[in-house]
Amino acid sequence: MITKESIDNLKNHLEIVDVVSQSLELKKSGANFKACCPFHGEDTPSFVVSPAKQIYHCFGCGAGGDAIKFVMEYEKLTYPEALEKLASMYNVTLNYDETNSKPKLDLKVLETINQYYQKLFTNNTIAKDYIKSRGISEFSIEKFEIGYAPKSIETINYLKSNFLNLADAKDLGVIDSGQNGLYSRFIERITFPIYGLNSKIVGFGGRTITGHNAKYVNSPQTKLFNKSKLLYGYNLAKENIYKKNRIIVTEGYLDVIMLHQAGFNTAVATLGTALTKDHLPILRRGEPKVIVAYDGDKAGLNAAFKASVMLSQSEFEGGVIIFEEGKDPADMVKDGQIEKLNEIFSNPTPFINYAIDYIISKYETNDPMQKQKALHESNDYLKSLSMLYQDEYKRYIAQKLNIRENLIKVTNDKSRVKFDNSSTKIDIAELCIIKAILEKPSRLDLVLDLIDASMFEYHNNEFQLLLEDINNPSLNSIVLNERLEDYDDKRLENELLILLIKFYSKQLNKVLYEKDIDFRKKANIIRKLKDNVSQLKKGKLVSFDIDLLK
């Protein structure tokens, strides 16, 4: 078992916004962050993450907890598995009890193999000649840690001779097993190490130079490597992305390397796959403008269209660059066309324009039937965007199709409004008082001197839960509710006055019409209640013996 001290140490290193943002696209919302909940289907974000409280809560389905709980639920991992995944992400060492201890995955296997591949590259003439023929400098070779994977048996022997755990090497995608035993995942290939968001190596990409069927291969899916959630070169580009407020997404490793070499140091690449929704949280970091730079072949145009639809629907800024005439960014850098590249990257086609142009280009618009189909498809895409974009771009579609603007139907805004049909009554003031205590537990002493749970008309259960366990996860929904104001001490006192006046006034009316109470007792209670209400209206916080009312 993992020791408690290790778990506590790991928790001290965790930052929930960082953890969640690697899986979800978070948007700033006041002091918190929001996203659409991954645990139930929804169109309007109700999933809130609090960096101050280090918790998350969904107001739609009620899911909530800390960073560890999120990884467990999202990745479908057990508690120990989630701890190990987070420990590897944050480079934290976990210690295990001697009994029933589970060996830790040795992540140094990847680092050691990467160093081995780099050393082999420097002595491999064929690999070096190929890389230099592509215009890659010695500095870039070192910066991107370009290596060379030898024959399979040589990698296996290296692992054994250096006493590296073969089971870990298999789990990390370095080797695999087949009918003839163990074999290397990368054989006679130039290697490109791939890093995760925590700047730790998670796998490799490899390019053949000896005619293997697959030109490029990547590490297989592992606990660390998921190509749909990784971008090659991001570890080297991220600081510049934040500074320059721009990220260039290309199709290949060499494009990234050459663009960095030419000064375009915000370039990254997908790993043999198109952009997916899993990439959005990474692209959202720092809110940069996203430039999608793809080849002009059929596959590149289609990938750019899909990316444009996804990014425009998610309201990313940026646009598309298409490289024509069979050239890619790496070729242009090699040919010294730096100024032209600079001009191209400065003038991308906006995502919405590109998507509409792509849709319409599929049809022969001189044919009325084809024009109708183009209108229908482009209109469907337009309806997936915000109302402002719908209004703006219906003119663009009309111009492209040479039709009247009123033929383009946008979404009625009223259809997007959702109503809460819950019959549960809530009282904002009561919830704000509870939130104030949760935010600053030291306030509880003052509150308990004046009120108890019975004084809450709608939320006495929540207040009682607070008294029993102030850290109960069920209270997260109150802490993260952005409709609730954040009270300072003075505002809390004023709200307590109002709550007490409301409660005592109601109790006074109740006692006045109570027939089954002793006259003297009734008179005494009425006098005390009236006195309390009077004092409270003067701004003086006073307590009352609730037992008198029983």
N, C-alpha and C positions, 0 to 999 in steps of 0.2 A: 504493500500500500504506500501511496505517496504521503510523506510526512506533513503534518499540519503546518510546521514552520515553512516548508517549501511552498505550500498553497498560499499562505499569508504573504510570502515574499513575492510570489507571482502576482497576486492581487494588487500589490503596491506598484507593480510595473504596468498594469493594464490601464488603458484609456478607452472607455467604451465607445466614444465617437470614432476612434481609429479602428476598433475591432468591427463595429457594425458597418462602417463605411466601406470595408473591404468586400462586403456582400450586398449592401443596399446603397442606393443613390440617396444620400441625405441632403436636405436643403435647410439652410439656416432659417429659424423661426423664433425671433426674439432671443431669449437666452438659451433656447433649446434647438433641436434639429428634428425635422419631420421626414417621413417617407411613407409610401404605401406599404401596408403590413404584408410581410411575406408568408404569414401563417393563415391568412384568409383572403379571399378575393375582394378587392375594393378599388375604386377609381379615385376617390378622394383620400389624401393622406390622413391617417388617424394614428399612425405609429410615431411616438414621440421619444426622443433620446435626450436625456439630461446629463450634460457634462459635469454639472455641479454635484448632482446626486449619484452619478455613475450608474444610472439605471435606465431601463426602457419600459414603455408601457403602450399597449394598443388600446385605444378607446373604442375600437370596434369589436374585438374578440376577447379582450381582457388579458392577452398574453403579456408577460412582464418579467423582469428580473434584472440580473447584472450581466456583465460581459460573458462570464462563463456559461450562464444559463442560455444566453443567446446562441453561442456556438453549439451548445448541446442540441437546442431545438432546431436551429437552421441546418446544421450539418448532420443531424440525426446521430449524434455521438453519445457515448456514455460519459459520465462525469470524469473518470480518469482519462478517457480519450480526449475530451475537450481540454483538460488541463495540459496534456502533453502537446496538443496542437498549438495552444496559446504559448506554452513555454518555448516551443521551437520558433514561433513567430517573433517573440520578444527576447530570444536568446537568454532565457532564464533556466538555470539548472534545477532540476527536480531531484530531491532525495527520496529514497524509498526505505521503508522498514525492512529489516533483514528477513522477516518472515513474509512469504507470499509476495516477494518483490517482483516487479515486472521490469526486465532490462530496458533501458532507454535506447531508443533508436539513435545510432551513432551518426550524426549529421556531418561529421568530419570526413566521412567517406566521399561526399560530393566535393568538398574543398580539396582533398588530397588527390582525387582523380583529375580534377580541373588543373591542378599544378602539374600533374604527370602529363596530361595532354599538351599543356603549354610548352613544357620542356621538349616533348617530342616534335612539336611544330618547328622549333628553332633548328632542328637537325634534319628536317624533311624538305628536300629541295623542290619536289613536285608541289607540295602544299604551299610553300613560300612563293614559288613562281606564279602559281595561280592567283594567290591573294594580291601579289604585287602587280600582276597583269590587270587586275580590276582597279588599280590606282590607289590601293590602300597603303598608307604610310606606316613606317615602323612605330610611330607614336600611337596610331590607331590600333595597331596589332596589340600593343601593350595595354592601351586603355580598355579595349573590349575583351582582353584576355583570350584572344583567338588561339585555338589549340589544334591538335591532330590526334584522332583515335586510331590506334594501330590494328593489327589483326586481332581477332577475338581472343585467341589463346594468350596473347601478350598481355591483354588487360586482365584476364583471369589470373595469370601468373603474378602480375604486379600486385593485385589485391592479396593474394596468398602470401607472397614474400614479405609484404609489409604488415601482415597480420591484421588486415582489415576484415571486418565481419561480413561474410558473404551473404548472410541473410539480410543484413541491413542494406547492402549494395543492391540486392534484389528488390527490397521494399522501396528503395529510392530510385529505381528505374535504371541503374547503371548496367546491371546484367539481368538475364532471365534464364529460365530453364526450358529445355525441350527434350525430344526423344533421345538426343545424343548427349544430354547433360547440360551444363551451364554454358552460356554464350553471352558475348557482349552485345549490348543494345546498339552501340556505335562501332562500326567496323570500317576502317580506311576512309574516314570522313574528317573534313575540317570541322572543328567544334566551336560552338558559340555558347558560352555559359549563360544561363537565364536566371535572373534574380527576382525575388519576390518584393513586395512592398516594404518589407523590413530590411531590404538590402542584403539578404542572405541568399546564397545560391540554392536553387530549388530543382534545377534540371539543366538539360542541354538541348540545343538544336544542332543538327549535323548535316553538312553538304558533302555529297559523294564527289570524289575526283578520280574514281576508278570504274565508273560506268555502272553502278548499282541501279536497279530498276527505279527506285524512288530517289529523286534528286535530293530532297530534303526529308529528314525524319526528326521528330521531337521525342523527348522523354515520354514514357507512357503516363497515364493518370496515376498519381500517387497521393499520399497524404499531404504532400507539399506542392505537387505540380498539377495544376488544372489550366490547360492552355486557354480556356475561355475566360479566365480571370487574370491573365497575365499579359503584359506588354513588354516586348523586348526593348531593352535600353532605357526603361523608365527609371531605373535606379540611378542612371547617369544624367538623365534629363530633368528629373523632377524639380531640382532647385531652380533651373533656368525656366522651366514651365511657370513656376510661381512668379519669378521676376519679370518675365516677358509677357505673361498672360496669354500664352499661345502654346498649343501642342499640335505637332504634325504627325498624323497617323499614316504610315506607309505599309507596303505589302511584304517587304523583305528585310532580312538582316543586313545585307550589303547596302541597301538604301539608307538605313539608319546610320551605319558606320560612315559612309561617304558624306552624308548630310552633316553629321557632327564634325567631320574633318573640314568641311567647307564653312563652318560657323553656324550652321542651322542646328544648334544643340538642344532643341526641344523635340527632336524627332524620335519616334518610337515605332514599333511594328507589331501587328498581330502575329500569332504563332501558327501560320498555316491555316487560319480560319478567319472568316469575316468578323467584323465587329458584332458583338452580341450585347444583350441587355446586361450581362454580367460584367461587361467592360465599363458600363456607365458610371458606377461609383468611382472608378479610378479616374476617368476623364473629368468628372465633376470636381475633383480635388483642386482647390485654388480657383475654381470658376474660370478656366482659360477659354479662349476661342479655339475651337477644334477645326483643324484643317485636314480633311480626308484627301490624301494624295495617292491616287491609284492609276494603274496602267490603262491605256485606251482600248484594250481588247474587250471582247464580249463579256468575259468573266469580271474584268475590272469595272466596266460600266454598270453591270448588274449589282456588284457589291457596293459600289458608290451609291446607287439608288436605294438599296436596302438600308445603308447607313444613314442616308439623308432623311428617309422616312422616320427612322427610329430617333435620330438626334433632333429633328424638327419637332416631333411629337413630345419630346422631353425638353423642348425649349432651350437647346444649346445654341450658343452663338458660334458662327464660323461658316464654313462652306466647303466646296469640293474643288479639287484640282485634278484634271485628267491629262496624263502625259501621252501625247499622240506620236505617231511615226515610229512606234516600236521602241521608243526611248523611255528610260525610267530615271528617277532622280540620281541614282548612282552613275549612270552613263553621262548625264549632264555635268555632274561634278568633275568626272574624269576628263571631259572635253573642255573644262574651264568655263562653263556657262553659268558662273556664279551670279552675275548681275541679272541674267534672264530668270534664274531661279528666284532671286529676290523679288523681282517684279511679279512673277507668277504667284508666289506665296502671299503677296500683298493684295492680290485681287482674285480671291476665290469666288466661285459661283455660289450664292447663298443656298442653303440646303433646300428650302421650299422651292426656289426657282428651278434648281436642278431636278428635283423630284417631279415637278409639273412638266418640265421640258422632256424628261425621260418618258413619262407616261404618254404624252402627246406624240413623241417621236415614233412610237410603236404603231401608229395608225396613219393611214393615208387620208388626210383630212380634206382632200378635194372630193372624196366620196362621202355623201351625207350620212350613210349608214355608219361608216368608219368614224366620222366626226362625232356622231351621237355616242358611240362607244367611248371615244376619247373624253367626251364631256362627262359621261357617267363615271368613268374611273377616276378622273382628276377631281371630280366633285366629291366622290367618296373619300379620297385622300384629304381634301380640304376640310371636310367635316370632322376629321380626327384631330384638327388643330384648335387652338384657342379662338374665341370669338373675334378678337382683334385681328388675328392673322386671316381668319375667314373673310372678314370684311375687306381687308387690304388686298388679298390675293385673288379674290373673285374677279377683280378688274384685269389682273394679269392673265388669268385663264381666258377671259372674254377676248382679250387682245390676241392671244396666241391662236385661238380658234376662229377669230373673226366673227363673233356672235354677240348678241345683246347680253348685257350684264345681268338682266333680270332672269335669264335662263339658268343662272347658277344659283342653286338653293343652298343657303347656309343653315346651320343648326339653330333652332329656336333656343335662345338662352334659358328659357324657363324649363326646358326639358332637362337641363343639367342640374337644376336645383333639387336637393334631397331634403326630405323632412324627417325629423325624428318623431316617430310615432310611439315612442316609449311612454307608458302611462306612469312611470315612476316620477314623482315630484322631486325637484331639487331646490335647495335654497342657497343661492350664491354666497350670501353673507355668512351663513353657517359654515360652508365649505372653506371660505377664505380664512375664517378663524382657525379651523383645523389645519389648513395648509400653513398658516403662520407658525403654529406650534411644531409641525413637522419640519419646517425649515430651520427653526431655532428652538430645540427642545428645552432650553433653559427657561423659556416663557411658561412652561407648564406649571411651575410653582405659583405664579401670579394667577393663572387661570383657575387652578384648583381651589384657591382661596375664595373664589367668587361664584363659580358655577359647577354643576355636575352634568352628567349625560342627560338627565331628565329635562333640562332646560332647552335642549335642541329639539325643535318640533319635527324636523325631517331627517336629521342626520345623527340621532343619538347612538345608533349602532356603530357608525364610523368613529365617533368620539370615544365610545366604550372600547373599541378595538385599539384605538390609540393608547388608551390608559393601560391596556393589557400588554401591548407590544408595539412600541413606537416605530420599530423597524419592520413591521409586518408588510410583506410585499403587496398585500391587498390595498394598502394605502398609497401605492405608487401613482394610481390614477388621479389622486388629488394633488400630489406634488407636481405632476407634469401637466395638469389641466391649465392651458394657457388662457382660458376664460376667467380664471381666478386671479385676482390682484395679489401682488406681493406687498404685504403690510409691514410697515416699520412698527416699532414699539408704541408710538403715539397713536397710530391709526388702529392698532389692535385694541388699545384701551377704549377708544371711541366706539369701536364696533361691539366691544363687550358691554359698554353702557347701553347701546341700543338693544342688544339681545336681552339684557337684564330688565330694561324698562318694558319691553314687549312681553317677557315672561311674567313679571310681577303684575302687570296690568291685566293680563289674561287671568292670572290666579285670583286677583282681586274681584273681578267680575264673577268668577266661578264661586268664590266664597260668599259674595253678597246674595246669591240666589240659592245657596245651600241651606236646606231645611233641617237636615238631620245632624246638626252640629250644636254642641252646647253654646248657649247665648254668650256666656262670659268668654269662652275660648274663641268664639267667632269674633267678638268685639276686639279681643286682644290681637288676633291675626290681622283683622282689617286695619287696625291702628298701625301695626308694624309694617304691613304691606304699603299703606299710604305713605308712611314715613320714608320707606325705602325708595319708592317711586319719586318722591319729592327730592330726596338727596341725589338720586341718580340724574334727574333732570337738571340739577345744578352742576353736574359733571363730577360728582363724587362717587367713586367705586365703593360700594358697600355690600356686605354679605348678608345672608338671611338663613335662618335655621330651617332647612327644607323639611325637617321632621315635623314641624308644627302643622304642615299641610296634610300630613298622613293621618 
